[in-house]
Amino acid sequence: MDFDLSDEQRLLKESVDRLILDQYQFQQRKQYMAEPPGFSAAMWSRFAEQGLLGLPFPEAQGGFGGGRIETMIVTEAFGRGLVVEPYFATVILAGGLLRRAADPALLAALVPQITAGTLKLAFAHVERHSRYDLANVTTTARKDGVDYVLNGAKSVVLHGDAADKLLITARISGSTMDRDGIGLFLVDAGARGVMRRGYPTQDGLRAAEVTLTGVRGSVLSDNALPSIEHAIDEAIAALCAEAVGTMQAMHDLTLEYLKTRKQFGRPIGSFQVLQHRSVDMLTALEQARSMAMFAAVMADEENPIERRRAIAAAKVQIGRSGRHIGQEAVQLHGGIGMTMEYSVGHYFKRMTMIDQLYGDADRQLAELARLGGLFGATG
C-alpha cells in the first residue's frame, strides 16, 4: 500500500501545520479557552477561510470533497496544537451523522452553513445510565402531526453549550435496549423546552447536560442506530489521528527537555537509562501512528463487523500508547510536568479524554475479543 501523500494532501498538511504553529502556541491556547464560548471565534473563522470546516463533505453537498486521509492530516495537526474549537463535535461527529442520515435537501441547506462557519452542531446521544452502549436510549419521541415531541435528558454533549442545532437521539418504539426504533432528530438549540448546562471538561474543552421537555423536532431517520455506529467509528478514526498528534507533541517536548535540563553538570538526556525510556516512547508512538492509519483506511468499510474490528484494534493501541507516552512525559519532566503552567500535563489530559471517549482500551479490547479478534475467529 502506498502511504505517500499526494501533492494536494501535502499542501493541506503544510497549510494546517503552519496555521497551528503560528496561531496555536500554548499561551495562545489559554487565551482562546478564556473567551466566553471556551474557544476562539476568530480561529473558527480562520478554519472556515482555509476550507477546513467543509473538508469531509462531498463537493455536491457544498463541501470540499476530502476523504479520511485529509481528515487524518487535519486532526493530527489539531492534536499537536490542542485545539479547543468544536471541530470534532461539528464537522467530524455531527457532520458524519448528517452525511449518513440526512436527505439531500437538508444537506444542501446545512452544509454550506457549516462550511462558512455560521452553523455549529452537537450530537446529543449519551445518557447517564448508558455508558458505552449505543442502543441504550430512554429519551422518548412521540409523533405529533408532522413532527415529534421529545422528552428526556442527554449527558456530556460535546460543545453542546455552543451549538446552534442539536442532533438528538430518542426512542420511537421498542424497549430501552432494542437496536431498532431509535430515531435521530434535528432540533434548534434555542427551541422551547431545551435546557442546556455547559461546563468545562478536564481537557479544556466544553460539554453540556441537555434536558428536553416537550421539545418539537424533525426526524432525520427512524432507524438511526446503523448510521450512528458508522459515524462514531469514523469519529474514533479521527480521534486516533488526533491522539497521534498529541503523543508526538509530548514526545517532542520530552526530548527537548532531556537535551536542556542539566544534572551533575551534563544534560540528563546523556544518561543511558533515560535514552532507553525515550526510545520506548518513540516505539509506542510509531505503533499508534500505524494503527491510526489503519483506522483511517478502514473507517469507510461498509461491512460493520470488519470496520468495528479495525476501529476497536486501533483504539486499543492508541489507548495503550497514549498512557505510556503520557506517563513517561510527565515523569521525565519531573515536578514541572505536573503543573498547569506547563503544556505536557494538558496534553496528557487530552490523551486521557480521547482514551475514554466511546470506550477506553480495555472496553475496546473486550469488544475485539467478542468479535473474534482483528481477523475473526479461525478454525
Secondary structure, DSSP 8 states (H G I E B T S, - for coil): ------HHHHHHHHHHHHHHHHH--HHHHHHHHTSTTSS-HHHHHHHHHTT-TTTTS-GGGTS----HHHHHHHHHHHHHHT--STHIIIIIIIHHHHHHHS-HHHHHHHHHHHHHT---EEEE---TTTTT-TT----EEEEETTEEEEEEEEEEEETTTT-SEEEEEEESSS-TT-SSSEEEEEEETTSTTEEEEEEE-TTS-EEEEEEEEEEEEEEEESS-HHHHHHHHHHHHHHHHHHHHHHHHHHHHHHHHHHHH-EETTEEGGGSHHHHHHHHHHHHHHHHHHHHHHHHHHHTT-S-HHHHHHHHHHHHHHHHHHHHHHHHHHHHHHGGGGGSTTSHHHHHHHHHHHHHHTTS-HHHHHHHHHHTTSTT----
